[in-house]
Amino acid sequence: MYPMTLTDLQRIFEKLDVNEDGLVSLEELNWLLEKIGFQFSEEELECLVGKQSLDLNDFLFFYESISKQNKDDVERDLVEAFKVFDLDGDGFITSQELECVLKRLGLWDDKTGKDCRSMICFYDTNSDGRLDFEEFKGMMHPTTTS
């Protein structure tokens, strides 16, 4: 998982909290999880989360708990996440593909567009303007790179 800042996680929480009640319901959380390729029934998700909705602290704890998976799970999940972002299947992620996925997830705004280009540039170690899988791993979680 990408080591996001508290501000990043708060922004995601606010985007997921569609009805702005200060809670992310299982339905709202499941919507995001489905968009990134995870399939849970609400009952399975409730067992995983332990409640019907999450406040910001619960959401942060959920993020931390899914961030601490074992290394094999992380590698498998990174491969799946990479496939989500590599829309044309060419083995690379461009800023345009990142933008498209963020739009699909409802996490897009004008500031994010600038961040996409900067993020790609920052983690693009060979300066080809796109991320390969190893560069993606470095972006998502620096400790997963060897």
C-alpha positions in Angstrom: 0.0 0.0 0.0 1.1 3.5 -0.7 2.1 5.1 2.5 -0.5 7.9 2.4 -0.5 11.0 4.6 -3.2 11.7 7.0 -4.4 14.4 4.6 -4.6 11.9 1.8 -6.7 9.5 4.0 -8.9 12.3 5.2 -9.6 13.3 1.5 -10.5 9.7 0.6 -12.7 9.5 3.7 -14.5 12.7 2.8 -15.0 11.5 -0.8 -16.4 8.2 0.4 -18.7 9.9 2.9 -21.3 10.7 0.2 -24.0 11.8 2.5 -21.6 13.8 4.6 -22.7 12.4 7.9 -19.1 11.9 9.2 -19.3 8.2 8.7 -18.4 5.8 5.9 -21.0 3.1 5.6 -20.2 -0.4 4.6 -22.0 0.3 1.3 -19.8 3.4 0.7 -16.6 1.5 1.6 -17.6 -1.5 -0.4 -18.2 0.7 -3.5 -14.5 1.8 -3.3 -13.3 -1.8 -2.7 -15.3 -3.1 -5.7 -13.8 -0.3 -7.9 -10.3 -1.5 -7.1 -11.1 -5.1 -7.6 -12.2 -6.5 -4.2 -15.5 -8.4 -4.0 -17.1 -8.6 -0.6 -20.7 -9.1 0.5 -21.8 -6.5 3.1 -21.9 -9.3 5.6 -18.3 -10.3 4.8 -17.2 -6.7 5.0 -19.0 -6.2 8.3 -17.2 -9.2 9.7 -13.9 -7.8 8.5 -14.6 -4.3 9.8 -16.6 -5.2 12.9 -19.3 -2.5 12.5 -21.9 -1.0 10.2 -20.0 2.3 9.5 -16.7 3.8 10.2 -15.8 7.2 11.5 -12.5 8.7 10.5 -10.5 7.0 13.3 -12.1 3.6 12.4 -11.3 4.3 8.7 -7.7 5.0 9.6 -7.5 1.8 11.6 -9.0 -0.1 8.7 -6.4 1.3 6.4 -3.6 0.5 8.8 -4.9 -3.1 9.2 -5.1 -3.8 5.5 -1.6 -2.1 5.1 0.0 -4.8 7.3 -0.7 -7.8 5.2 2.1 -10.4 4.8 4.6 -9.8 2.0 3.1 -12.4 -0.4 -0.3 -10.9 0.0 1.1 -7.4 -0.6 2.9 -8.5 -3.8 -0.2 -10.2 -5.1 -2.3 -7.2 -4.3 0.2 -4.9 -5.9 0.0 -6.9 -9.1 -3.8 -6.6 -9.1 -3.7 -2.9 -8.3 -1.1 -2.4 -11.1 -3.5 -4.1 -13.5 -6.3 -1.7 -12.4 -4.2 1.3 -13.3 -2.5 -0.1 -16.4 -5.7 0.4 -18.5 -4.2 -0.6 -21.9 -2.3 -3.6 -20.5 1.1 -2.5 -21.9 2.9 -2.9 -18.6 3.2 0.8 -17.8 1.0 3.4 -16.0 0.9 6.9 -17.5 -0.4 10.0 -15.8 -3.4 9.8 -18.1 -4.2 6.2 -16.9 -3.8 7.3 -13.3 -6.2 10.2 -13.9 -8.8 8.0 -15.6 -8.8 5.5 -12.7 -9.1 8.3 -10.1 -12.0 9.7 -12.1 -13.7 6.3 -12.1 -13.2 6.1 -8.3 -14.6 9.5 -7.8 -11.3 10.8 -6.4 -10.5 13.2 -9.1 -10.3 17.0 -8.9 -8.1 19.7 -10.6 -5.5 19.5 -7.8 -5.3 15.7 -8.2 -4.5 16.2 -11.9 -1.4 18.1 -11.1 -0.5 15.5 -8.5 -0.8 12.7 -11.0 1.9 14.1 -13.2 4.1 15.0 -10.3 3.6 11.5 -8.7 4.5 9.8 -12.0 7.5 12.0 -12.4 8.7 11.5 -8.8 8.6 7.7 -9.0 9.7 7.4 -12.6 13.3 6.3 -11.9 14.2 5.8 -15.6 12.6 9.1 -16.7 10.5 7.6 -19.5 7.3 9.4 -18.3 5.5 6.3 -17.1 5.7 3.7 -14.3 6.6 0.1 -14.7 5.7 -2.4 -12.1 8.9 -1.9 -10.0 8.4 1.9 -10.0 4.8 1.4 -9.1 5.8 -0.8 -6.1 8.2 2.0 -5.0 5.3 4.5 -5.2 2.8 2.3 -3.4 5.1 1.1 -0.6 8.8 1.8 -0.6 9.5 -1.1 1.7 8.2 -3.6 -0.9 11.0 -2.9 -3.3 14.1 -4.9 -3.2 
